[in-house]
Amino acid sequence: GLFGTVYGIMNSFIGIAESNTTNLAVVAPGIAEALLATGIGLFAAIPAVIFYNYFNTRIASYGARADGFNAELMNSISRQLDKGA
């Protein structure tokens, strides 16, 4: 992803420095390498973020249900204690 992008751009600059010119034949391979690395990184990152958000939402839903159950349980115990007193 990001490391490959930086590496590809660095290769472009190295190619420019070594050839002392900025023609497309010197710059294009490094830029292509950088774009490929960026594309692969996005290909991995986008589904990962989607799955993360899905599971994070599910976990939050279970937490909210547990909080609701806890409140109902505490109310029930409180009513039982009030009846006994």
PDB file of N, CA, C and O in Angstrom, chain B, residues numbered from 101:
ATOM      1  N   GLY B 101       0.809  -1.183   0.000  1.00  0.00           N
ATOM      2  CA  GLY B 101       0.000   0.000   0.000  1.00  0.00           C
ATOM      3  C   GLY B 101       0.858   1.256   0.000  1.00  0.00           C
ATOM      4  O   GLY B 101       1.448   1.641  -1.009  1.00  0.00           O
ATOM      5  N   LEU B 102       0.901   1.868   1.156  1.00  0.00           N
ATOM      6  CA  LEU B 102       1.590   3.150   1.285  1.00  0.00           C
ATOM      7  C   LEU B 102       3.096   3.001   1.081  1.00  0.00           C
ATOM      8  O   LEU B 102       3.716   3.829   0.415  1.00  0.00           O
ATOM      9  N   PHE B 103       3.682   1.957   1.647  1.00  0.00           N
ATOM     10  CA  PHE B 103       5.122   1.753   1.478  1.00  0.00           C
ATOM     11  C   PHE B 103       5.475   1.557   0.007  1.00  0.00           C
ATOM     12  O   PHE B 103       6.461   2.114  -0.475  1.00  0.00           O
ATOM     13  N   GLY B 104       4.681   0.772  -0.703  1.00  0.00           N
ATOM     14  CA  GLY B 104       4.932   0.561  -2.130  1.00  0.00           C
ATOM     15  C   GLY B 104       4.774   1.830  -2.944  1.00  0.00           C
ATOM     16  O   GLY B 104       5.495   2.045  -3.918  1.00  0.00           O
ATOM     17  N   THR B 105       3.822   2.677  -2.543  1.00  0.00           N
ATOM     18  CA  THR B 105       3.639   3.955  -3.228  1.00  0.00           C
ATOM     19  C   THR B 105       4.864   4.839  -3.053  1.00  0.00           C
ATOM     20  O   THR B 105       5.379   5.407  -4.016  1.00  0.00           O
ATOM     21  N   VAL B 106       5.319   4.947  -1.823  1.00  0.00           N
ATOM     22  CA  VAL B 106       6.510   5.762  -1.543  1.00  0.00           C
ATOM     23  C   VAL B 106       7.718   5.192  -2.270  1.00  0.00           C
ATOM     24  O   VAL B 106       8.517   5.944  -2.827  1.00  0.00           O
ATOM     25  N   TYR B 107       7.859   3.874  -2.271  1.00  0.00           N
ATOM     26  CA  TYR B 107       8.985   3.227  -2.940  1.00  0.00           C
ATOM     27  C   TYR B 107       8.956   3.502  -4.448  1.00  0.00           C
ATOM     28  O   TYR B 107       9.995   3.781  -5.045  1.00  0.00           O
ATOM     29  N   GLY B 108       7.776   3.424  -5.064  1.00  0.00           N
ATOM     30  CA  GLY B 108       7.658   3.691  -6.502  1.00  0.00           C
ATOM     31  C   GLY B 108       7.987   5.133  -6.848  1.00  0.00           C
ATOM     32  O   GLY B 108       8.665   5.395  -7.841  1.00  0.00           O
ATOM     33  N   ILE B 109       7.516   6.064  -6.041  1.00  0.00           N
ATOM     34  CA  ILE B 109       7.833   7.477  -6.279  1.00  0.00           C
ATOM     35  C   ILE B 109       9.328   7.720  -6.093  1.00  0.00           C
ATOM     36  O   ILE B 109       9.933   8.476  -6.853  1.00  0.00           O
ATOM     37  N   MET B 110       9.925   7.085  -5.089  1.00  0.00           N
ATOM     38  CA  MET B 110      11.377   7.218  -4.891  1.00  0.00           C
ATOM     39  C   MET B 110      12.130   6.692  -6.105  1.00  0.00           C
ATOM     40  O   MET B 110      13.114   7.295  -6.533  1.00  0.00           O
ATOM     41  N   ASN B 111      11.678   5.573  -6.661  1.00  0.00           N
ATOM     42  CA  ASN B 111      12.322   5.029  -7.861  1.00  0.00           C
ATOM     43  C   ASN B 111      12.212   6.001  -9.029  1.00  0.00           C
ATOM     44  O   ASN B 111      13.139   6.111  -9.832  1.00  0.00           O
ATOM     45  N   SER B 112      11.099   6.701  -9.131  1.00  0.00           N
ATOM     46  CA  SER B 112      10.962   7.710 -10.192  1.00  0.00           C
ATOM     47  C   SER B 112      11.983   8.816 -10.015  1.00  0.00           C
ATOM     48  O   SER B 112      12.640   9.220 -10.975  1.00  0.00           O
ATOM     49  N   PHE B 113      12.119   9.305  -8.796  1.00  0.00           N
ATOM     50  CA  PHE B 113      13.094  10.368  -8.546  1.00  0.00           C
ATOM     51  C   PHE B 113      14.530   9.889  -8.756  1.00  0.00           C
ATOM     52  O   PHE B 113      15.374  10.639  -9.246  1.00  0.00           O
ATOM     53  N   ILE B 114      14.801   8.652  -8.387  1.00  0.00           N
ATOM     54  CA  ILE B 114      16.142   8.092  -8.618  1.00  0.00           C
ATOM     55  C   ILE B 114      16.413   8.000 -10.117  1.00  0.00           C
ATOM     56  O   ILE B 114      17.509   8.322 -10.574  1.00  0.00           O
ATOM     57  N   GLY B 115      15.407   7.558 -10.886  1.00  0.00           N
ATOM     58  CA  GLY B 115      15.557   7.488 -12.344  1.00  0.00           C
ATOM     59  C   GLY B 115      15.801   8.848 -12.960  1.00  0.00           C
ATOM     60  O   GLY B 115      16.606   8.980 -13.882  1.00  0.00           O
ATOM     61  N   ILE B 116      15.108   9.870 -12.457  1.00  0.00           N
ATOM     62  CA  ILE B 116      15.325  11.234 -12.954  1.00  0.00           C
ATOM     63  C   ILE B 116      16.742  11.685 -12.640  1.00  0.00           C
ATOM     64  O   ILE B 116      17.420  12.271 -13.483  1.00  0.00           O
ATOM     65  N   ALA B 117      17.183  11.406 -11.419  1.00  0.00           N
ATOM     66  CA  ALA B 117      18.525  11.840 -11.012  1.00  0.00           C
ATOM     67  C   ALA B 117      19.610  11.135 -11.815  1.00  0.00           C
ATOM     68  O   ALA B 117      20.604  11.754 -12.193  1.00  0.00           O
ATOM     69  N   GLU B 118      19.425   9.849 -12.078  1.00  0.00           N
ATOM     70  CA  GLU B 118      20.449   9.092 -12.803  1.00  0.00           C
ATOM     71  C   GLU B 118      20.514   9.472 -14.280  1.00  0.00           C
ATOM     72  O   GLU B 118      21.592   9.451 -14.874  1.00  0.00           O
ATOM     73  N   SER B 119      19.381   9.818 -14.876  1.00  0.00           N
ATOM     74  CA  SER B 119      19.386  10.116 -16.308  1.00  0.00           C
ATOM     75  C   SER B 119      19.536  11.607 -16.599  1.00  0.00           C
ATOM     76  O   SER B 119      19.745  11.999 -17.747  1.00  0.00           O
ATOM     77  N   ASN B 120      19.431  12.428 -15.573  1.00  0.00           N
ATOM     78  CA  ASN B 120      19.527  13.884 -15.723  1.00  0.00           C
ATOM     79  C   ASN B 120      18.501  14.439 -16.708  1.00  0.00           C
ATOM     80  O   ASN B 120      18.732  15.470 -17.339  1.00  0.00           O
ATOM     81  N   THR B 121      17.376  13.755 -16.835  1.00  0.00           N
ATOM     82  CA  THR B 121      16.295  14.224 -17.703  1.00  0.00           C
ATOM     83  C   THR B 121      14.966  13.800 -17.098  1.00  0.00           C
ATOM     84  O   THR B 121      14.917  12.920 -16.238  1.00  0.00           O
ATOM     85  N   THR B 122      13.908  14.419 -17.544  1.00  0.00           N
ATOM     86  CA  THR B 122      12.588  14.085 -16.997  1.00  0.00           C
ATOM     87  C   THR B 122      11.634  13.627 -18.093  1.00  0.00           C
ATOM     88  O   THR B 122      10.492  14.082 -18.153  1.00  0.00           O
ATOM     89  N   ASN B 123      12.088  12.744 -18.942  1.00  0.00           N
ATOM     90  CA  ASN B 123      11.177  12.254 -19.980  1.00  0.00           C
ATOM     91  C   ASN B 123      10.292  11.139 -19.423  1.00  0.00           C
ATOM     92  O   ASN B 123      10.571  10.575 -18.365  1.00  0.00           O
ATOM     93  N   LEU B 124       9.245  10.842 -20.142  1.00  0.00           N
ATOM     94  CA  LEU B 124       8.241   9.891 -19.685  1.00  0.00           C
ATOM     95  C   LEU B 124       8.806   8.485 -19.493  1.00  0.00           C
ATOM     96  O   LEU B 124       8.380   7.771 -18.585  1.00  0.00           O
ATOM     97  N   ALA B 125       9.745   8.085 -20.322  1.00  0.00           N
ATOM     98  CA  ALA B 125      10.326   6.745 -20.222  1.00  0.00           C
ATOM     99  C   ALA B 125      11.063   6.548 -18.903  1.00  0.00           C
ATOM    100  O   ALA B 125      11.174   5.419 -18.424  1.00  0.00           O
ATOM    101  N   VAL B 126      11.558   7.608 -18.320  1.00  0.00           N
ATOM    102  CA  VAL B 126      12.281   7.515 -17.049  1.00  0.00           C
ATOM    103  C   VAL B 126      11.308   7.516 -15.876  1.00  0.00           C
ATOM    104  O   VAL B 126      11.492   6.771 -14.913  1.00  0.00           O
ATOM    105  N   VAL B 127      10.283   8.342 -15.954  1.00  0.00           N
ATOM    106  CA  VAL B 127       9.375   8.545 -14.828  1.00  0.00           C
ATOM    107  C   VAL B 127       8.261   7.498 -14.772  1.00  0.00           C
ATOM    108  O   VAL B 127       7.851   7.100 -13.682  1.00  0.00           O
ATOM    109  N   ALA B 128       7.769   7.049 -15.914  1.00  0.00           N
ATOM    110  CA  ALA B 128       6.588   6.190 -15.973  1.00  0.00           C
ATOM    111  C   ALA B 128       6.711   4.876 -15.204  1.00  0.00           C
ATOM    112  O   ALA B 128       5.758   4.513 -14.515  1.00  0.00           O
ATOM    113  N   PRO B 129       7.823   4.137 -15.275  1.00  0.00           N
ATOM    114  CA  PRO B 129       7.866   2.869 -14.539  1.00  0.00           C
ATOM    115  C   PRO B 129       7.688   3.038 -13.028  1.00  0.00           C
ATOM    116  O   PRO B 129       6.976   2.260 -12.393  1.00  0.00           O
ATOM    117  N   GLY B 130       8.325   4.040 -12.466  1.00  0.00           N
ATOM    118  CA  GLY B 130       8.176   4.268 -11.025  1.00  0.00           C
ATOM    119  C   GLY B 130       6.775   4.700 -10.650  1.00  0.00           C
ATOM    120  O   GLY B 130       6.242   4.274  -9.625  1.00  0.00           O
ATOM    121  N   ILE B 131       6.174   5.548 -11.480  1.00  0.00           N
ATOM    122  CA  ILE B 131       4.802   5.988 -11.221  1.00  0.00           C
ATOM    123  C   ILE B 131       3.842   4.806 -11.348  1.00  0.00           C
ATOM    124  O   ILE B 131       2.925   4.666 -10.540  1.00  0.00           O
ATOM    125  N   ALA B 132       4.044   3.962 -12.346  1.00  0.00           N
ATOM    126  CA  ALA B 132       3.197   2.778 -12.512  1.00  0.00           C
ATOM    127  C   ALA B 132       3.321   1.852 -11.310  1.00  0.00           C
ATOM    128  O   ALA B 132       2.325   1.303 -10.838  1.00  0.00           O
ATOM    129  N   GLU B 133       4.537   1.681 -10.819  1.00  0.00           N
ATOM    130  CA  GLU B 133       4.764   0.854  -9.630  1.00  0.00           C
ATOM    131  C   GLU B 133       4.033   1.448  -8.424  1.00  0.00           C
ATOM    132  O   GLU B 133       3.419   0.721  -7.644  1.00  0.00           O
ATOM    133  N   ALA B 134       4.103   2.762  -8.279  1.00  0.00           N
ATOM    134  CA  ALA B 134       3.432   3.431  -7.165  1.00  0.00           C
ATOM    135  C   ALA B 134       1.917   3.279  -7.262  1.00  0.00           C
ATOM    136  O   ALA B 134       1.255   3.013  -6.259  1.00  0.00           O
ATOM    137  N   LEU B 135       1.365   3.447  -8.467  1.00  0.00           N
ATOM    138  CA  LEU B 135      -0.081   3.319  -8.634  1.00  0.00           C
ATOM    139  C   LEU B 135      -0.552   1.886  -8.409  1.00  0.00           C
ATOM    140  O   LEU B 135      -1.633   1.668  -7.861  1.00  0.00           O
ATOM    141  N   LEU B 136       0.241   0.918  -8.822  1.00  0.00           N
ATOM    142  CA  LEU B 136      -0.106  -0.479  -8.579  1.00  0.00           C
ATOM    143  C   LEU B 136      -0.147  -0.764  -7.081  1.00  0.00           C
ATOM    144  O   LEU B 136      -1.078  -1.404  -6.590  1.00  0.00           O
ATOM    145  N   ALA B 137       0.858  -0.292  -6.363  1.00  0.00           N
ATOM    146  CA  ALA B 137       0.887  -0.497  -4.913  1.00  0.00           C
ATOM    147  C   ALA B 137      -0.306   0.185  -4.240  1.00  0.00           C
ATOM    148  O   ALA B 137      -0.903  -0.370  -3.318  1.00  0.00           O
ATOM    149  N   THR B 138      -0.646   1.380  -4.700  1.00  0.00           N
ATOM    150  CA  THR B 138      -1.800   2.091  -4.140  1.00  0.00           C
ATOM    151  C   THR B 138      -3.088   1.323  -4.417  1.00  0.00           C
ATOM    152  O   THR B 138      -3.932   1.184  -3.533  1.00  0.00           O
ATOM    153  N   GLY B 139      -3.238   0.829  -5.635  1.00  0.00           N
ATOM    154  CA  GLY B 139      -4.431   0.059  -5.992  1.00  0.00           C
ATOM    155  C   GLY B 139      -4.569  -1.206  -5.169  1.00  0.00           C
ATOM    156  O   GLY B 139      -5.665  -1.531  -4.711  1.00  0.00           O
ATOM    157  N   ILE B 140      -3.476  -1.921  -4.975  1.00  0.00           N
ATOM    158  CA  ILE B 140      -3.516  -3.142  -4.169  1.00  0.00           C
ATOM    159  C   ILE B 140      -3.855  -2.805  -2.721  1.00  0.00           C
ATOM    160  O   ILE B 140      -4.625  -3.515  -2.075  1.00  0.00           O
ATOM    161  N   GLY B 141      -3.277  -1.721  -2.218  1.00  0.00           N
ATOM    162  CA  GLY B 141      -3.592  -1.295  -0.855  1.00  0.00           C
ATOM    163  C   GLY B 141      -5.064  -0.953  -0.692  1.00  0.00           C
ATOM    164  O   GLY B 141      -5.685  -1.336   0.299  1.00  0.00           O
ATOM    165  N   LEU B 142      -5.626  -0.235  -1.658  1.00  0.00           N
ATOM    166  CA  LEU B 142      -7.055   0.096  -1.603  1.00  0.00           C
ATOM    167  C   LEU B 142      -7.921  -1.149  -1.748  1.00  0.00           C
ATOM    168  O   LEU B 142      -8.969  -1.257  -1.112  1.00  0.00           O
ATOM    169  N   PHE B 143      -7.484  -2.093  -2.587  1.00  0.00           N
ATOM    170  CA  PHE B 143      -8.216  -3.345  -2.775  1.00  0.00           C
ATOM    171  C   PHE B 143      -8.316  -4.116  -1.462  1.00  0.00           C
ATOM    172  O   PHE B 143      -9.325  -4.771  -1.203  1.00  0.00           O
ATOM    173  N   ALA B 144      -7.283  -4.041  -0.640  1.00  0.00           N
ATOM    174  CA  ALA B 144      -7.307  -4.714   0.660  1.00  0.00           C
ATOM    175  C   ALA B 144      -8.008  -3.869   1.722  1.00  0.00           C
ATOM    176  O   ALA B 144      -8.719  -4.408   2.570  1.00  0.00           O
ATOM    177  N   ALA B 145      -7.815  -2.557   1.684  1.00  0.00           N
ATOM    178  CA  ALA B 145      -8.309  -1.692   2.757  1.00  0.00           C
ATOM    179  C   ALA B 145      -9.820  -1.473   2.704  1.00  0.00           C
ATOM    180  O   ALA B 145     -10.471  -1.457   3.748  1.00  0.00           O
ATOM    181  N   ILE B 146     -10.380  -1.306   1.528  1.00  0.00           N
ATOM    182  CA  ILE B 146     -11.810  -0.986   1.437  1.00  0.00           C
ATOM    183  C   ILE B 146     -12.683  -2.117   1.989  1.00  0.00           C
ATOM    184  O   ILE B 146     -13.561  -1.839   2.806  1.00  0.00           O
ATOM    185  N   PRO B 147     -12.487  -3.375   1.586  1.00  0.00           N
ATOM    186  CA  PRO B 147     -13.288  -4.438   2.208  1.00  0.00           C
ATOM    187  C   PRO B 147     -13.017  -4.574   3.712  1.00  0.00           C
ATOM    188  O   PRO B 147     -13.925  -4.885   4.482  1.00  0.00           O
ATOM    189  N   ALA B 148     -11.777  -4.344   4.122  1.00  0.00           N
ATOM    190  CA  ALA B 148     -11.465  -4.439   5.549  1.00  0.00           C
ATOM    191  C   ALA B 148     -12.246  -3.403   6.345  1.00  0.00           C
ATOM    192  O   ALA B 148     -12.751  -3.709   7.425  1.00  0.00           O
ATOM    193  N   VAL B 149     -12.352  -2.192   5.834  1.00  0.00           N
ATOM    194  CA  VAL B 149     -13.112  -1.141   6.527  1.00  0.00           C
ATOM    195  C   VAL B 149     -14.598  -1.483   6.541  1.00  0.00           C
ATOM    196  O   VAL B 149     -15.277  -1.254   7.542  1.00  0.00           O
ATOM    197  N   ILE B 150     -15.100  -2.022   5.453  1.00  0.00           N
ATOM    198  CA  ILE B 150     -16.520  -2.404   5.402  1.00  0.00           C
ATOM    199  C   ILE B 150     -16.813  -3.478   6.445  1.00  0.00           C
ATOM    200  O   ILE B 150     -17.776  -3.358   7.202  1.00  0.00           O
ATOM    201  N   PHE B 151     -15.993  -4.525   6.490  1.00  0.00           N
ATOM    202  CA  PHE B 151     -16.204  -5.584   7.481  1.00  0.00           C
ATOM    203  C   PHE B 151     -16.016  -5.068   8.900  1.00  0.00           C
ATOM    204  O   PHE B 151     -16.758  -5.462   9.800  1.00  0.00           O
ATOM    205  N   TYR B 152     -15.041  -4.198   9.115  1.00  0.00           N
ATOM    206  CA  TYR B 152     -14.819  -3.623  10.441  1.00  0.00           C
ATOM    207  C   TYR B 152     -16.053  -2.859  10.900  1.00  0.00           C
ATOM    208  O   TYR B 152     -16.510  -3.038  12.030  1.00  0.00           O
ATOM    209  N   ASN B 153     -16.593  -2.015  10.039  1.00  0.00           N
ATOM    210  CA  ASN B 153     -17.781  -1.241  10.407  1.00  0.00           C
ATOM    211  C   ASN B 153     -18.983  -2.143  10.660  1.00  0.00           C
ATOM    212  O   ASN B 153     -19.764  -1.892  11.578  1.00  0.00           O
ATOM    213  N   TYR B 154     -19.135  -3.185   9.855  1.00  0.00           N
ATOM    214  CA  TYR B 154     -20.242  -4.123  10.051  1.00  0.00           C
ATOM    215  C   TYR B 154     -20.146  -4.790  11.415  1.00  0.00           C
ATOM    216  O   TYR B 154     -21.116  -4.800  12.173  1.00  0.00           O
ATOM    217  N   PHE B 155     -18.980  -5.347  11.731  1.00  0.00           N
ATOM    218  CA  PHE B 155     -18.831  -6.044  13.004  1.00  0.00           C
ATOM    219  C   PHE B 155     -18.846  -5.084  14.182  1.00  0.00           C
ATOM    220  O   PHE B 155     -19.332  -5.440  15.255  1.00  0.00           O
ATOM    221  N   ASN B 156     -18.331  -3.888  14.009  1.00  0.00           N
ATOM    222  CA  ASN B 156     -18.368  -2.895  15.077  1.00  0.00           C
ATOM    223  C   ASN B 156     -19.814  -2.509  15.397  1.00  0.00           C
ATOM    224  O   ASN B 156     -20.168  -2.335  16.563  1.00  0.00           O
ATOM    225  N   THR B 157     -20.644  -2.377  14.368  1.00  0.00           N
ATOM    226  CA  THR B 157     -22.060  -2.074  14.572  1.00  0.00           C
ATOM    227  C   THR B 157     -22.766  -3.221  15.277  1.00  0.00           C
ATOM    228  O   THR B 157     -23.579  -3.001  16.175  1.00  0.00           O
ATOM    229  N   ARG B 158     -22.454  -4.446  14.869  1.00  0.00           N
ATOM    230  CA  ARG B 158     -23.066  -5.615  15.521  1.00  0.00           C
ATOM    231  C   ARG B 158     -22.678  -5.693  16.988  1.00  0.00           C
ATOM    232  O   ARG B 158     -23.525  -5.976  17.835  1.00  0.00           O
ATOM    233  N   ILE B 159     -21.415  -5.449  17.299  1.00  0.00           N
ATOM    234  CA  ILE B 159     -20.954  -5.497  18.687  1.00  0.00           C
ATOM    235  C   ILE B 159     -21.631  -4.400  19.504  1.00  0.00           C
ATOM    236  O   ILE B 159     -22.031  -4.643  20.643  1.00  0.00           O
ATOM    237  N   ALA B 160     -21.765  -3.209  18.948  1.00  0.00           N
ATOM    238  CA  ALA B 160     -22.446  -2.119  19.654  1.00  0.00           C
ATOM    239  C   ALA B 160     -23.904  -2.483  19.909  1.00  0.00           C
ATOM    240  O   ALA B 160     -24.451  -2.154  20.962  1.00  0.00           O
ATOM    241  N   SER B 161     -24.537  -3.160  18.955  1.00  0.00           N
ATOM    242  CA  SER B 161     -25.919  -3.590  19.129  1.00  0.00           C
ATOM    243  C   SER B 161     -26.039  -4.586  20.279  1.00  0.00           C
ATOM    244  O   SER B 161     -26.959  -4.489  21.091  1.00  0.00           O
ATOM    245  N   TYR B 162     -25.116  -5.538  20.350  1.00  0.00           N
ATOM    246  CA  TYR B 162     -25.133  -6.494  21.456  1.00  0.00           C
ATOM    247  C   TYR B 162     -24.891  -5.793  22.788  1.00  0.00           C
ATOM    248  O   TYR B 162     -25.490  -6.159  23.799  1.00  0.00           O
ATOM    249  N   GLY B 163     -24.025  -4.796  22.796  1.00  0.00           N
ATOM    250  CA  GLY B 163     -23.774  -4.028  24.018  1.00  0.00           C
ATOM    251  C   GLY B 163     -25.017  -3.289  24.472  1.00  0.00           C
ATOM    252  O   GLY B 163     -25.318  -3.249  25.665  1.00  0.00           O
ATOM    253  N   ALA B 164     -25.742  -2.703  23.528  1.00  0.00           N
ATOM    254  CA  ALA B 164     -26.977  -1.992  23.869  1.00  0.00           C
ATOM    255  C   ALA B 164     -28.027  -2.964  24.402  1.00  0.00           C
ATOM    256  O   ALA B 164     -28.747  -2.646  25.348  1.00  0.00           O
ATOM    257  N   ARG B 165     -28.112  -4.136  23.803  1.00  0.00           N
ATOM    258  CA  ARG B 165     -29.059  -5.147  24.294  1.00  0.00           C
ATOM    259  C   ARG B 165     -28.687  -5.605  25.688  1.00  0.00           C
ATOM    260  O   ARG B 165     -29.561  -5.802  26.532  1.00  0.00           O
ATOM    261  N   ALA B 166     -27.392  -5.778  25.942  1.00  0.00           N
ATOM    262  CA  ALA B 166     -26.944  -6.186  27.274  1.00  0.00           C
ATOM    263  C   ALA B 166     -27.246  -5.094  28.297  1.00  0.00           C
ATOM    264  O   ALA B 166     -27.637  -5.401  29.423  1.00  0.00           O
ATOM    265  N   ASP B 167     -27.075  -3.839  27.930  1.00  0.00           N
ATOM    266  CA  ASP B 167     -27.396  -2.733  28.831  1.00  0.00           C
ATOM    267  C   ASP B 167     -28.888  -2.716  29.150  1.00  0.00           C
ATOM    268  O   ASP B 167     -29.279  -2.498  30.297  1.00  0.00           O
ATOM    269  N   GLY B 168     -29.714  -2.946  28.140  1.00  0.00           N
ATOM    270  CA  GLY B 168     -31.161  -3.000  28.357  1.00  0.00           C
ATOM    271  C   GLY B 168     -31.546  -4.144  29.268  1.00  0.00           C
ATOM    272  O   GLY B 168     -32.379  -3.977  30.159  1.00  0.00           O
ATOM    273  N   PHE B 169     -30.950  -5.307  29.055  1.00  0.00           N
ATOM    274  CA  PHE B 169     -31.213  -6.458  29.919  1.00  0.00           C
ATOM    275  C   PHE B 169     -30.782  -6.160  31.345  1.00  0.00           C
ATOM    276  O   PHE B 169     -31.487  -6.505  32.293  1.00  0.00           O
ATOM    277  N   ASN B 170     -29.638  -5.526  31.502  1.00  0.00           N
ATOM    278  CA  ASN B 170     -29.133  -5.180  32.826  1.00  0.00           C
ATOM    279  C   ASN B 170     -30.101  -4.241  33.542  1.00  0.00           C
ATOM    280  O   ASN B 170     -30.378  -4.428  34.727  1.00  0.00           O
ATOM    281  N   ALA B 171     -30.613  -3.244  32.843  1.00  0.00           N
ATOM    282  CA  ALA B 171     -31.560  -2.299  33.444  1.00  0.00           C
ATOM    283  C   ALA B 171     -32.844  -3.012  33.856  1.00  0.00           C
ATOM    284  O   ALA B 171     -33.368  -2.762  34.942  1.00  0.00           O
ATOM    285  N   GLU B 172     -33.358  -3.901  32.995  1.00  0.00           N
ATOM    286  CA  GLU B 172     -34.563  -4.654  33.338  1.00  0.00           C
ATOM    287  C   GLU B 172     -34.326  -5.557  34.541  1.00  0.00           C
ATOM    288  O   GLU B 172     -35.181  -5.657  35.420  1.00  0.00           O
ATOM    289  N   LEU B 173     -33.191  -6.202  34.582  1.00  0.00           N
ATOM    290  CA  LEU B 173     -32.864  -7.083  35.700  1.00  0.00           C
ATOM    291  C   LEU B 173     -32.773  -6.295  37.001  1.00  0.00           C
ATOM    292  O   LEU B 173     -33.296  -6.734  38.025  1.00  0.00           O
ATOM    293  N   MET B 174     -32.126  -5.154  36.974  1.00  0.00           N
ATOM    294  CA  MET B 174     -31.997  -4.331  38.178  1.00  0.00           C
ATOM    295  C   MET B 174     -33.366  -3.822  38.636  1.00  0.00           C
ATOM    296  O   MET B 174     -33.635  -3.773  39.836  1.00  0.00           O
ATOM    297  N   ASN B 175     -34.232  -3.445  37.694  1.00  0.00           N
ATOM    298  CA  ASN B 175     -35.587  -3.015  38.051  1.00  0.00           C
ATOM    299  C   ASN B 175     -36.374  -4.158  38.677  1.00  0.00           C
ATOM    300  O   ASN B 175     -37.087  -3.963  39.662  1.00  0.00           O
ATOM    301  N   SER B 176     -36.245  -5.339  38.107  1.00  0.00           N
ATOM    302  CA  SER B 176     -36.942  -6.506  38.639  1.00  0.00           C
ATOM    303  C   SER B 176     -36.460  -6.829  40.046  1.00  0.00           C
ATOM    304  O   SER B 176     -37.274  -7.095  40.931  1.00  0.00           O
ATOM    305  N   ILE B 177     -35.172  -6.809  40.261  1.00  0.00           N
ATOM    306  CA  ILE B 177     -34.618  -7.075  41.596  1.00  0.00           C
ATOM    307  C   ILE B 177     -35.079  -6.002  42.575  1.00  0.00           C
ATOM    308  O   ILE B 177     -35.420  -6.309  43.717  1.00  0.00           O
ATOM    309  N   SER B 178     -35.091  -4.766  42.144  1.00  0.00           N
ATOM    310  CA  SER B 178     -35.530  -3.667  43.002  1.00  0.00           C
ATOM    311  C   SER B 178     -36.997  -3.836  43.398  1.00  0.00           C
ATOM    312  O   SER B 178     -37.359  -3.612  44.553  1.00  0.00           O
ATOM    313  N   ARG B 179     -37.841  -4.231  42.443  1.00  0.00           N
ATOM    314  CA  ARG B 179     -39.257  -4.453  42.760  1.00  0.00           C
ATOM    315  C   ARG B 179     -39.423  -5.604  43.743  1.00  0.00           C
ATOM    316  O   ARG B 179     -40.233  -5.529  44.668  1.00  0.00           O
ATOM    317  N   GLN B 180     -38.655  -6.666  43.539  1.00  0.00           N
ATOM    318  CA  GLN B 180     -38.738  -7.807  44.449  1.00  0.00           C
ATOM    319  C   GLN B 180     -38.301  -7.412  45.857  1.00  0.00           C
ATOM    320  O   GLN B 180     -38.908  -7.841  46.838  1.00  0.00           O
ATOM    321  N   LEU B 181     -37.262  -6.605  45.961  1.00  0.00           N
ATOM    322  CA  LEU B 181     -36.796  -6.158  47.273  1.00  0.00           C
ATOM    323  C   LEU B 181     -37.815  -5.222  47.924  1.00  0.00           C
ATOM    324  O   LEU B 181     -38.013  -5.266  49.138  1.00  0.00           O
ATOM    325  N   ASP B 182     -38.463  -4.373  47.115  1.00  0.00           N
ATOM    326  CA  ASP B 182     -39.477  -3.464  47.652  1.00  0.00           C
ATOM    327  C   ASP B 182     -40.692  -4.236  48.169  1.00  0.00           C
ATOM    328  O   ASP B 182     -41.278  -3.854  49.182  1.00  0.00           O
ATOM    329  N   LYS B 183     -41.077  -5.322  47.481  1.00  0.00           N
ATOM    330  CA  LYS B 183     -42.200  -6.147  47.927  1.00  0.00           C
ATOM    331  C   LYS B 183     -41.876  -6.837  49.245  1.00  0.00           C
ATOM    332  O   LYS B 183     -42.740  -6.991  50.109  1.00  0.00           O
ATOM    333  N   GLY B 184     -40.630  -7.246  49.386  1.00  0.00           N
ATOM    334  CA  GLY B 184     -40.223  -7.967  50.597  1.00  0.00           C
ATOM    335  C   GLY B 184     -40.044  -7.055  51.792  1.00  0.00           C
ATOM    336  O   GLY B 184     -40.064  -7.526  52.929  1.00  0.00           O
ATOM    337  N   ALA B 185     -39.871  -5.768  51.569  1.00  0.00           N
ATOM    338  CA  ALA B 185     -39.594  -4.862  52.687  1.00  0.00           C
ATOM    339  C   ALA B 185     -40.825  -4.378  53.383  1.00  0.00           C
ATOM    340  O   ALA B 185     -40.731  -3.611  54.341  1.00  0.00           O
TER     341      ALA B 185
END
